[in-house]
Structures are given as structure tokens and as C-alpha cells.
Amino acid sequence: MKLKNRLSLYFTLISTLTLLGVLCAVYFTFIKFLEADFFDRLTDRTMVTAKLYLEADEISADSLNTVRNQYLETLNGEVIRIYNAKNSATFIGDDQQYWSNETINKVRRQKKMQFLDGKRQVVGIFYKDNQGDFVILASAIDQSTYSRIDKLQKIMVMIFVVIFIGLLLSGRWIAKKILKPLDLFIKEVKQIKSSNLHFRVQEGKNKDEINLLAQNFNNLMEHLEQAFVLQKTFVANASHELRTPITRMMIGAEIALSQERQITDYQKALASVMEDAEKMDKIITGLVSLAQADLEFGAPQLQDIRIDETLWILAEEWNQRPKGKLIVDILNMPEDPAALLIQANPTLLTIALNNIISNAFKFSDDQDVHCSLDIQAEFIHVSITDQGPGISKDKQEDIFKPFYSAATESRHQGNGMGLYMAHKIISLFKGNLSVTSKKGAGTSFKISFPKF
């Protein structure tokens, strides 16, 4: 059974039982009220009987007629008896005993008594008079009460059925209304596939359990998306960063094996392979550290690094190419070398800077790339500027997302991982990476590292 059906059923059952209890309370209260009212009428009857038969000699004829017209309305099945001290019926024409001596004596002891005898209601009083002590008993059947109760039962049954149907329909409507966010949640969850793990369900504005469920589900999806992206990015990162040293090793080995060479030439070739192998080892270590940082299992090992030395090393490596050059400028060079220190992992920092520089050369068709280092009081700023086609403003927020490629806007192809890795690495070092670009006027990436 669906949750909304169960809720509507429970709501209807609870409400119906409550309604049934109220109707039963009203029903029995009404019965007791009518019963008490009829007992009062019978009590009046006994008092009138006493006045008429026991004290008739003490009142005038006019008063007697007034009393008779006012009180002596014949009741259904009415029986009235006056018993003397010997428990014998007297005064009224019918001298049938009717009630037992036990009942008469009980009235004498209690002075006043009322009880039910089947459908009959009976009232008895003890009355002292100058003629002696008497017991007056009066009984009748309250037929009008039974008629009213029968009508009341029919009305209550009709009301109960109508309200039951109303509660059932309203309970279903209320359950549907309350669970509408849950239906929307289920509908949105069905849309989630492995291809759109970035999708998030609506959390709604109500601070209820469904809202909490949606929040927790979105948190779970965020962790799943990060794990899924991590799996893909690690493979892409490894492919992106290991391709260059592997290519160098293959080319070096092919050149060394292309013809007979001196032992020193082989030694140089092996030394070059060893150098590239060491770079691969550092890159693999850095990628593993990056993956661990993504998973929040730990942070990469940080150490003090002179940022100017890192930039000079990168410029030396890039400027060995026959094409565009990496031009490094240092602004506000401090006298204290400690002002040039930042805390970072050297391998990861090199990967981040290399990715930005590589992008700059690629998208500017190997024209010169300018890199400036500006030392300020609280921050160290590194700006890398190219002469490429620029990035449109609406795309600038997307370039740091994983697997985003600007191939749609440029003839240059990429895997969309370089800038994502750079942004991730710089963020690990508490730095900030931003971009400034104008379509057709080049692009400038600014890296800001806090001083410690």
C-alpha cells in the first residue's frame, strides 16, 4: 500500500474513532438527560398525587382544579399507588398492590427512590401527613424519549456515514498535498543517471522531513559525483601528465638504438631515460597526492618553496623550444628572500603552473607568453598572460570545471583537465586562481598565494 493511502487510512480511522466516541458520548448523555427529566416529571407526579389525595381537605376547590389542570397530564402506561403504614394500596380507586412490600419498605427507609423496571421508570417518596405515614410510587413509560432516541440514532448514523466519507476523501487530499514534495522527489530521483550525476533534487522551502531527506540525498549525490569525477580525472590526469616524459623516453631510446654509438652516448641516453623516469615518479606521486586530497583522506605534503626559482626553472625548460618564449618579470623584488617563500608541494605546483603555461602557448599559437611575479605585503601574485583569442565572459566560469574544453570556440583541442587540475592544486595551497579575458584580446591568469 502506498504511503499516501496509509496516511489517509490512518487519518480516517483515528478521526472516525474520535467521531464515534463523541457521538456515543452525546447519545448516552442525551439518554441520561431525558431519563433524568422523566424522573423529575414522575417526582412531580408523586407530589401532586400527595397534594390531591392526602391534603385535598386542606385546600380550596379552585386550588385543586388549578393543580389538576396544571399537573395531571396522563403519561404513557402510568401507574400510581399510595400505600399506607400496612403497605396496602389506598385512596385511589385501584387497590391493586402492584409493587412488593420489599420495594415499599425500601422507599420508607430511603425516603426517596427512583429506579428502572424494564422500560418503566419508577419514583417513590415517603410522605408524612396528619392522617399517617404514606409511600407514594409512580411509574410510566417515556415513549416520547424512545421515539426521540430512535430518530437520534438514525440521524447519528447518517452523520457518521457522511463524515466518514468526508474524512476519507479529505484525508486522501491532505496526504496527497503533504506528500506532493515526496512525489516530486521520487520523480526527480528517477532522472538521475551515471551521465548526469551533477543533477540535484529540489529541496523546497518547508523545513520538514522531506526537505531534510532532499538535503541529505543531495549531499550523497555530491559525494558520489566527486568520487565519479575523481575516478575519471585521475585517469585523465595521469594521461595528461605522463604523456610528455614517456614520449621523451621513447624518442631517446629510438635515437640511441637507431645506429651503433659510443658507450658514452648510451650512457647519456640512459641518463636521460633515468631523468624522465624520475620525473614520472614525481608526477605519479603528485597525482596520488592530488587524488587523496580530492577524497579528503589527507593533504599533500607542503614545504617552503621560492616561487621565483620555480618560475625561472620553468622558463628555462620552456625556452629550450624553438618557438615562443616564456618571459618572466619580477616586480617589487624584496631584499629578504623569505618574502618569496610559499608553502606548496613542488611537484603539484609545477604541474599547475605548467598546465596554465601550456594552455597559454597552445591557444596563442606558440607566441610569447608573459609571466610576472609581484611581491606584495600579504600576497604573492603570479600573472600568466597570452596573446590568444581570449575567452568570452559567459565561458570564464566553466573553464575550471573538469572535462570542459574550449574546442567549440577554438581550433585547438584539449581534454579539459589542465585548468581544472591547476585550480584544484592552487586551492589546496590556499591560493586563488582567477581569469581576466576579453574576446580577441588575450587571456591573463592571476594566481595569488597568501604569505605565511
C-alpha positions in Angstrom: 0.0 0.0 0.0 1.3 3.4 -0.9 2.3 5.8 1.8 -0.4 8.4 0.9 -3.1 5.6 1.1 -1.8 4.5 4.5 -1.7 8.1 5.8 -5.3 8.8 4.6 -6.5 5.4 6.1 -4.8 6.1 9.4 -6.2 9.7 9.5 -9.7 8.4 8.6 -9.6 5.6 11.3 -8.4 8.0 14.0 -10.8 10.7 13.1 -13.7 8.2 12.7 -13.0 6.6 16.1 -12.8 10.0 17.7 -16.1 11.0 16.0 -17.7 7.7 17.1 -16.6 8.4 20.7 -18.1 11.9 20.5 -21.4 10.6 19.0 -21.6 7.8 21.6 -20.9 10.3 24.4 -23.6 12.7 23.1 -26.0 9.8 22.6 -25.7 8.4 26.1 -25.7 11.9 27.6 -28.9 12.7 25.8 -30.5 9.4 27.0 -29.4 10.2 30.6 -30.8 13.7 30.3 -34.2 12.5 29.1 -34.2 9.8 31.7 -33.5 12.4 34.5 -36.1 14.7 33.0 -38.7 12.0 33.1 -37.8 11.1 36.6 -38.3 14.7 37.6 -41.8 14.6 35.9 -42.6 11.4 37.9 -41.4 13.0 41.1 -43.7 16.0 40.4 -46.4 13.4 39.8 -46.0 11.8 43.2 -46.0 15.3 44.9 -49.2 16.3 43.0 -50.8 13.0 44.0 -49.9 13.6 47.6 -51.4 17.1 47.5 -54.6 15.8 45.8 -55.3 12.8 47.8 -53.7 13.4 51.2 -54.1 17.1 51.6 -57.2 17.8 49.5 -59.2 18.6 52.6 -56.9 21.4 53.4 -57.1 23.4 50.1 -59.9 25.1 48.3 -61.7 23.7 45.3 -60.3 26.3 43.0 -56.8 25.5 44.0 -57.5 21.8 43.5 -58.8 22.4 40.0 -55.7 24.5 39.2 -53.4 21.8 40.4 -55.3 19.1 38.4 -55.2 21.2 35.1 -51.5 22.0 35.6 -50.1 18.7 36.5 -52.4 15.8 35.8 -51.5 15.0 32.2 -51.8 11.3 31.7 -48.4 9.6 30.9 -48.0 6.5 28.8 -48.6 3.4 30.9 -49.0 5.5 34.0 -49.3 3.6 37.3 -49.7 5.5 40.7 -50.1 3.9 44.1 -50.4 5.3 47.6 -49.5 2.8 50.4 -50.4 3.2 54.0 -48.5 2.1 57.0 -49.6 -1.5 56.4 -48.3 -1.3 52.8 -51.8 -1.6 51.4 -52.9 0.5 48.4 -55.4 3.2 49.4 -57.2 6.5 48.4 -57.2 5.9 44.6 -59.8 3.7 43.1 -57.4 0.9 42.1 -56.4 -1.0 45.2 -54.1 -3.5 43.4 -50.9 -4.0 45.2 -48.6 -3.7 42.1 -45.3 -3.2 44.0 -44.0 -5.6 46.5 -43.6 -5.0 50.2 -39.8 -5.1 49.8 -39.9 -2.2 47.4 -42.3 -0.2 49.6 -40.2 -0.7 52.7 -37.1 0.3 50.8 -38.8 3.6 49.9 -39.7 4.1 53.6 -36.0 3.6 54.6 -34.5 5.8 51.8 -37.3 8.5 51.9 -37.0 8.9 48.2 -36.0 6.4 45.5 -36.0 6.2 41.7 -35.2 3.2 39.6 -35.8 1.4 36.3 -38.2 -1.5 36.0 -37.7 -2.8 32.4 -38.8 0.1 30.2 -40.6 1.7 33.1 -39.2 4.5 35.2 -40.3 4.4 38.8 -40.2 7.1 41.5 -41.1 6.5 45.1 -41.4 9.0 48.0 -42.1 8.8 51.7 -44.8 11.3 52.7 -45.8 12.1 56.3 -49.3 13.5 56.8 -51.7 14.2 59.7 -53.5 11.1 58.5 -50.4 8.9 58.8 -47.2 7.9 57.0 -47.6 7.0 53.3 -45.5 5.7 50.5 -46.3 7.1 47.0 -45.0 5.2 44.0 -45.5 6.4 40.4 -44.3 4.8 37.2 -44.7 5.3 33.4 -43.1 4.5 30.1 -41.4 7.5 28.5 -42.5 6.6 25.0 -41.5 10.1 23.6 -38.0 9.5 24.7 -37.7 6.2 22.9 -39.1 7.9 19.8 -36.5 10.7 20.1 -33.7 8.2 20.7 -34.7 6.2 17.6 -34.6 9.4 15.5 -31.4 10.4 17.1 -29.8 7.1 16.2 -30.8 7.4 12.5 -29.5 11.0 12.4 -26.2 10.0 14.0 -25.8 7.1 11.6 -26.3 9.4 8.7 -24.0 12.0 10.1 -21.4 9.2 10.8 -21.5 7.9 7.2 -21.4 11.4 5.7 -18.5 12.5 7.9 -16.7 9.2 7.4 -16.8 9.6 3.6 -15.8 13.3 4.0 -12.8 12.3 6.3 -11.7 9.6 3.9 -11.7 12.0 0.9 -10.2 14.9 2.9 -7.6 12.5 4.4 -6.5 11.4 0.9 -6.4 15.0 -0.3 -4.3 16.1 2.8 -2.0 13.1 2.3 -1.6 13.9 -1.3 -0.9 17.6 -0.5 1.6 16.8 2.2 3.4 14.1 0.1 3.5 16.1 -3.1 7.2 17.2 -2.4 8.0 13.5 -1.9 6.3 12.6 -5.3 8.4 15.3 -6.9 11.5 14.0 -5.1 10.9 10.5 -6.4 10.2 11.8 -9.9 13.5 13.8 -9.9 15.5 10.8 -8.5 14.3 8.7 -11.4 16.0 11.2 -13.8 19.5 10.6 -12.2 21.8 8.5 -14.4 25.5 8.0 -14.5 25.7 10.7 -17.2 24.1 13.4 -15.0 25.4 12.9 -11.5 25.6 16.7 -11.2 21.8 16.8 -11.1 20.3 17.8 -7.7 16.7 17.4 -6.5 14.7 20.4 -5.3 14.9 20.8 -1.5 11.9 23.0 -1.2 11.2 25.8 1.3 9.5 23.8 4.1 11.8 22.8 6.9 10.4 19.4 7.2 11.5 15.7 7.0 11.1 15.7 3.2 13.4 18.8 3.0 15.9 17.1 5.2 15.7 13.9 3.1 16.3 16.0 -0.1 19.3 17.8 1.6 20.9 14.5 2.7 20.3 13.0 -0.8 21.9 16.0 -2.5 24.9 15.6 -0.1 25.1 12.0 -1.0 25.0 12.8 -4.7 27.7 15.4 -4.3 30.0 12.8 -2.7 29.1 10.3 -5.5 29.8 12.9 -8.1 33.1 13.7 -6.6 34.1 10.1 -6.4 33.0 9.5 -10.0 34.8 12.7 -11.2 37.9 11.6 -9.2 37.9 8.3 -11.0 37.8 9.9 -14.4 40.1 12.8 -13.5 42.8 10.5 -12.1 42.9 8.6 -15.4 42.9 11.9 -17.4 45.5 13.5 -15.1 47.8 10.5 -15.5 47.3 10.5 -19.3 47.8 14.3 -19.5 50.9 14.5 -17.3 52.7 11.2 -18.2 52.5 11.6 -21.9 55.4 14.0 -22.2 58.1 12.1 -20.2 57.0 8.8 -21.9 57.4 10.4 -25.3 60.8 11.7 -24.4 61.9 8.3 -23.2 60.6 6.6 -26.3 62.3 9.2 -28.6 65.6 9.0 -26.7 65.6 5.2 -26.8 64.8 5.1 -30.6 67.6 7.6 -31.3 70.1 5.6 -29.2 69.1 2.4 -31.0 69.0 3.8 -34.5 72.7 3.1 -35.0 75.9 1.9 -33.4 77.1 4.5 -30.8 79.9 5.0 -28.3 79.4 3.8 -24.7 79.3 7.5 -23.6 76.3 8.1 -25.9 74.5 5.1 -24.5 75.3 6.4 -21.0 73.8 9.8 -21.9 70.7 8.2 -23.4 70.2 6.1 -20.2 70.8 9.1 -18.0 68.1 11.0 -20.0 65.8 8.0 -19.5 66.5 7.9 -15.8 65.8 11.7 -15.6 62.5 11.2 -17.3 61.7 8.2 -15.2 62.4 10.3 -12.0 60.0 13.0 -13.4 57.4 10.3 -14.0 57.8 9.1 -10.4 57.3 12.6 -9.0 54.3 13.1 -11.3 52.7 9.9 -10.2 53.4 10.8 -6.5 51.9 14.2 -7.1 48.8 12.8 -8.8 48.3 10.3 -6.0 48.5 13.2 -3.5 46.0 15.2 -5.6 43.6 12.2 -5.6 44.0 11.8 -1.8 43.3 15.5 -1.3 40.2 15.2 -3.5 39.0 12.3 -1.4 39.8 14.2 1.8 41.9 11.3 3.0 44.8 13.7 3.6 46.6 16.7 2.3 49.7 16.8 0.1 53.0 17.3 1.9 53.8 21.0 1.9 57.2 22.7 2.1 58.7 26.1 1.7 59.3 26.9 -2.0 60.9 30.0 -3.5 58.3 30.9 -6.2 60.9 33.0 -8.2 63.2 29.9 -8.6 60.3 27.8 -9.7 59.4 30.3 -12.4 63.0 30.6 -13.6 63.3 26.8 -13.9 60.0 26.6 -15.9 61.2 29.5 -18.1 64.5 27.6 -18.8 62.6 24.4 -19.8 60.0 26.1 -22.0 62.6 28.4 -23.7 64.5 25.4 -25.0 61.9 25.1 -27.7 62.5 26.9 -31.0 59.1 28.6 -30.9 57.6 31.2 -28.5 59.4 32.1 -25.3 58.2 32.4 -21.7 59.2 35.8 -20.5 59.4 36.2 -16.7 59.3 39.6 -15.0 59.7 40.2 -11.2 58.1 43.3 -9.7 58.9 44.7 -6.2 61.7 42.3 -5.7 62.2 42.1 -1.9 65.6 42.2 -0.2 64.6 39.4 2.2 64.5 36.1 0.3 62.0 34.8 2.9 59.4 37.1 1.3 59.5 34.9 -1.8 58.5 31.7 0.1 55.2 29.9 -0.3 54.0 26.6 1.2 53.3 24.1 -1.5 54.1 20.7 -2.9 56.8 21.3 -5.5 55.6 18.6 -7.9 52.0 19.7 -7.8 52.9 23.4 -8.1 55.0 22.7 -11.1 52.1 20.7 -12.7 49.7 23.6 -12.0 51.9 26.3 -13.5 52.9 24.1 -16.4 49.2 23.5 -17.3 48.5 27.2 -17.3 51.6 28.0 -19.4 50.9 25.1 -21.8 47.4 26.4 -22.4 48.8 29.9 -23.0 51.2 28.7 -25.7 48.6 26.4 -27.2 45.8 29.0 -27.6 48.2 31.8 -28.7 49.7 29.6 -31.4 53.1 29.5 -29.7 53.5 33.2 -29.4 55.4 34.7 -26.5 53.8 34.2 -23.0 54.5 36.8 -20.3 54.8 35.8 -16.7 55.0 38.4 -14.0 55.8 37.9 -10.3 54.5 40.7 -8.0 55.5 40.6 -4.3 53.0 42.4 -2.1 52.8 42.8 1.7 50.3 40.0 2.3 50.1 38.1 -1.1 52.4 36.9 -3.8 50.8 37.3 -7.2 51.8 35.4 -10.4 50.2 36.5 -13.7 50.5 34.5 -16.9 49.3 36.4 -20.0 49.0 35.1 -23.5 48.2 36.7 -26.9 45.4 34.2 -27.8 41.8 34.7 -29.0 40.5 35.3 -25.4 37.6 33.7 -23.6 34.1 35.0 -23.7 32.7 36.2 -20.4 30.0 33.6 -20.2 32.6 30.8 -20.5 35.1 32.1 -18.0 33.3 30.3 -15.1 33.3 27.0 -16.9 37.0 26.7 -17.8 37.9 25.4 -14.3 35.3 22.6 -14.5 36.6 19.1 -15.2 36.5 17.9 -18.8 35.5 21.3 -20.1 37.1 22.1 -23.4 37.1 25.3 -25.4 37.3 23.3 -28.6 33.9 24.6 -29.6 35.3 28.1 -29.6 38.8 27.4 -30.9 40.6 25.1 -33.4 42.8 23.8 -30.5 41.8 20.5 -29.0 42.2 19.6 -25.3 40.9 17.1 -22.7 39.6 19.8 -20.4 41.7 18.7 -17.4 44.6 21.2 -17.4 43.0 24.2 -15.9 40.8 22.0 -13.6 44.0 20.5 -12.2 45.6 23.8 -11.8 42.6 25.3 -10.0 42.4 22.3 -7.7 46.1 22.3 -6.9 46.3 26.0 -6.2 43.2 25.7 -4.0 45.0 23.0 -2.0 47.7 25.5 -1.2 45.2 28.1 0.0 45.8 30.1 -3.2 43.3 31.6 -5.6 43.2 31.3 -9.4 41.2 33.8 -11.4 41.0 34.7 -15.1 40.7 38.0 -16.9 40.0 37.9 -20.6 38.3 39.8 -23.4 37.3 38.2 -26.7 40.1 38.8 -29.2 42.5 40.5 -26.7 44.2 37.6 -25.0 43.8 36.0 -21.6 45.5 36.6 -18.2 45.5 34.1 -15.4 46.3 35.5 -11.9 47.4 33.3 -9.1 47.5 34.7 -5.5 49.3 32.9 -2.7 49.0 34.2 0.9 52.1 34.8 2.8 52.6 32.7 6.0 
